[in-house]
Amino acid sequence: MKKFLKIVFIMSLNICVLISFCGCNSLNKNKNSISQKVNSEISFLDHEVISMINLLNNINYDKYMVKTIKMDSSSKSEEQGKSGETSSKKEESGGDSEGSNSKQSEGQEQSGQEKSEQEEIFTMSANSIIGDEKQINWEELRSKIESLYSSWPIISIDLQEIDVSTELLNQFEKSMDLVAVAIKENNKDTAIQNLVELYKYLPEFTKSNGNESKKVILECKYNLLICYRYASMQDWEKLNEGISDLKMAFSNIRVDDDDMKGKEINVKNCFVIINGMENLGEIRDESVFFIKYRNLMKEFDNFFV
């Protein structure tokens, strides 16, 4: 009897251990799953916030872009000239029927002229920053901030799953509200300021998700965005301070981390660009900064491609 009870006890213990082991595996799988999802959501926020900031100064990473050109007034004048010549020739021919045909032809040419004025020409052109006229697409910005509002509830719930505090989430949403108001009012400077403020929470979210390497890169990007804000304001003294903070943040990158393996070229490229930014306080040119900003931001993005 004792032997039987002993066997039953051992079997029960093994079953408990097995159930516990399976439960732990299931829990770990769930944690890994939510961690991966949050990582993707932070990458989404990263892309969307920087995209909006770039739109405020017409910064695009593509080397070439399609531009739309409408028919100009010179084309209209040429059409009118041709129309006048045709009418004159037909009037010289004489005859009521010919006059009627002349008027009909004139009407057709006028209709064709109006149609040509409505046509648009699409052309490929270099996407340059120097000398580019900054016409802000506020409609696209409004669309983007509304899209961010649509995604935020699910992202917020997932961030709570990795123990991001409710206070931090509320602060992020408040900053998002301020961005929306600035975009609604077409206020460029305030929109930039609030978008940079919005971005500062992303490294904190990543820290809670346990991804140290990505956190460091996001901190570098945040410091670069601060420099962007000062360059937009043409506050060159503050820009110098921002560049010093950027260098300090970049010094925290560890090339021996697993996430940084194979990224040595990116690190070197970033180092060269950041050092070259020290000239900006003396040069004091917004366009030159934006060229270096665009190149550096692309390098930062390549760390997690």
Disulfide bonds with the S-S distance in Angstrom:
none
